[in-house]
Amino acid sequence: MHEVIDSPVRRPTHLLARVLTEVFAPALLAAVMPIVVGVHRTSPVSVGLSWALVGALFCSIIPNTLIWWGVRRGRLTDHHIRVREQRRTPLMYGLLSVLVGLTLMVSLDAPQPVTAMVVVMFGIA
């Protein structure tokens, strides 16, 4: 007998897969990575953490807020944007948000390691 993929029965492996999907989602990593770099690579830590929060705001919080808003309005199917045709607009706004944050960080002389982390995130987007 074949197992139905969308079966309402939840197996422990299914739960583990869902948890890992959310924990390692790019949105969460985009929020955490500037903070890790800011805390570990800048001195004083308070300055690094402050700039890291700016990076997290523009690289994760703003873009993901726009995605959740799109889901709530019915324009996007889900926060993973599984429908390819729906990805262009959120991607463009996300890239614009990162560029605005990066411009702010460069113009206000943010610590180089945190700025470099934001450049890397822009490059892999």
C-alpha positions in Angstrom: 0.0 0.0 0.0 1.3 3.5 -0.8 1.6 6.2 1.8 -0.3 9.4 1.1 2.1 12.4 1.2 -0.4 14.8 2.8 -1.6 12.3 5.3 -3.1 13.9 8.4 -1.2 11.4 10.6 2.0 13.1 11.8 5.0 10.9 12.4 7.9 11.9 14.6 10.1 12.1 11.5 7.6 14.6 9.9 7.7 16.8 13.0 11.5 16.7 13.0 11.6 17.7 9.4 9.3 20.6 10.0 11.3 21.8 12.9 14.6 21.6 11.0 13.0 23.4 8.0 12.0 26.3 10.2 15.2 26.4 12.3 17.5 26.4 9.2 15.3 28.7 7.1 17.1 31.5 5.4 15.0 34.0 7.2 16.1 32.9 10.6 19.7 32.6 9.5 19.6 36.1 8.0 18.6 37.4 11.4 21.1 35.4 13.5 24.2 35.7 11.4 24.8 39.4 11.7 24.3 39.1 15.5 26.8 36.3 15.7 29.3 38.2 13.7 28.6 41.5 15.5 29.1 39.9 19.0 32.2 37.8 18.1 34.1 40.1 15.7 33.6 43.6 17.0 34.7 45.5 20.0 33.1 46.8 22.1 30.4 44.1 21.9 27.6 46.7 22.5 28.6 48.5 19.2 28.8 45.2 17.3 25.4 44.1 18.7 23.8 47.4 17.8 24.9 47.3 14.2 24.1 43.6 14.0 20.5 44.4 15.0 20.4 47.0 12.2 21.7 44.3 9.8 19.1 41.8 11.1 16.3 44.4 10.7 17.1 45.1 7.0 18.1 41.5 6.0 15.5 39.6 7.8 12.8 41.4 9.8 11.6 43.8 7.1 11.7 41.3 4.2 9.9 38.6 6.3 7.3 41.0 7.6 6.5 41.8 4.0 6.2 38.1 3.2 3.9 37.5 6.2 1.8 40.5 5.1 1.5 39.0 1.6 0.4 35.7 3.1 -2.2 37.3 5.3 -3.6 39.3 2.4 -3.7 36.2 0.3 -1.2 37.3 -2.3 1.3 34.6 -1.2 0.5 31.0 -0.5 2.8 30.6 2.5 5.9 32.0 4.1 8.2 29.7 2.1 6.7 31.0 -1.1 6.5 27.6 -2.7 4.7 28.9 -5.9 7.6 30.2 -8.1 5.5 32.8 -9.8 4.9 34.6 -6.5 8.6 35.0 -5.6 9.6 37.9 -7.8 8.0 40.8 -5.8 9.1 39.6 -2.3 12.6 39.0 -3.7 12.8 42.5 -5.1 11.6 44.1 -1.9 13.9 42.0 0.1 16.9 43.0 -2.0 15.9 46.6 -1.8 15.7 46.3 2.0 19.2 44.8 2.2 20.5 47.6 -0.1 19.0 50.3 2.1 20.4 48.7 5.2 23.8 48.3 3.6 23.8 51.9 2.4 23.0 53.0 5.9 25.7 50.8 7.4 28.4 52.0 5.0 27.4 55.7 5.3 27.4 55.6 9.1 30.7 53.6 9.3 29.3 50.4 10.8 31.9 47.8 11.9 33.5 46.1 8.9 32.8 42.5 9.9 29.0 43.2 10.3 28.9 45.2 7.0 30.8 42.3 5.3 28.2 39.8 6.6 25.4 42.0 5.1 27.3 42.1 1.8 27.6 38.3 1.8 23.9 37.9 2.5 23.1 40.3 -0.4 25.4 38.3 -2.7 23.8 35.0 -1.9 20.2 36.3 -2.3 
